[in-house]
Amino acid sequence: MQELGNAINDSLSESDRIAEAIGEIKRAGYDVFLVLEATIGFNRRDENAEEEEEDSQVEVSEEPKRFEATGKIKFTSQDHRFLRALKIAVDEENR
């Protein structure tokens, strides 16, 4: 895991594109600090679990899930723009 972290760090520090972007920001009069967070998960594979997964069948429902609101939410125009940008439809009655 440490080796993977070192490889990611080396890749970023050797990137001409990243160095160029940081240089432009510095030339514009700003101090730059870059903090990246990576979440890397590991699960040990269990040979028996893989066989069980292959043998099991999963039932898939074609019907989309529906959620009911339990209260009223008041959206601002900025909320609506944000949700539309994410392609999330909002009922007109909530406007």
N, C-alpha and C positions, 0 to 999 in steps of 0.2 A: 504494500500500500504506500509506503514511503517512497519507493521508486516511482510509482505512478505520479505522486505529488511533485517529485523532482522533475519528472519529464514534462508535466504541464507547466511548471514554473519556467523551465528552460525554453520551452516553445514560445511562451509569452515574451520572455525577456529578449529572445533572439528575433522577434518579429519586426521586420522593417516597417510594416504598416502601422503597428502599434507605436513604435518609436516616432514615426513621422507625425501621427496624430497628437501624441504628447508634446512633441516639439512645437507644433502649431499652437497648441494651448499655451505653452510657456512663452512663445513669442508674442502672444496676445496679452501678456502681463499677468498670467495666473500661475499660482503654484499648483502642482498636480500631485495627487496621490491616488493610487489605484488599488482598490480592495475587491478581490473576487472571492466568492464563496462557492465551493463545489461540494456537493453531497455525493459520496460514492458509497454504494451499498454492496455488501458481500453476503451471499448465502451459500453455504456449503451444499453441494448437490448430493442428494441421497438417491442412489441407484434404484432402490425399491420404490421410492416415491414417483420416479419417472415412469416406471412400469404401471403403477396404479393410475397415473394421470392418463396414460394412453388407453387403458381399459375402461375408464369411466366416461360416461356420456353427460354432456351438459345440455340442459333444455334452454333454448333461447326463445324469448318472447318477441314477437314482431310488433307488439303494441307498445307505443311510446309511453313512458311514465308520465303521470300527471301529478302536479303538486298543487295543493290548495293553500291559499294564504289564510292565516289566522287573524290578521289585523290589517290595517290600512298603512301604506307607506306613501309618503309624499316625496316625489322625485323633483329635483330641480331640472332646469333646462340642460345644465351641464351633465347631470346624471343620464338624461335621455340621450345626449350626444355620445357619451361614453358607451352606453349600452348598445346603441346603434352601431358604433364602430366595432364592437365585438360581435355584431350580428345577433343581438339578443332582442327579441320582440317584447314590447311592453304594452299591456292593454291600454287602450285610449282612455278608459275611465280613471286611470291612475294619474292622468295629466292634470 
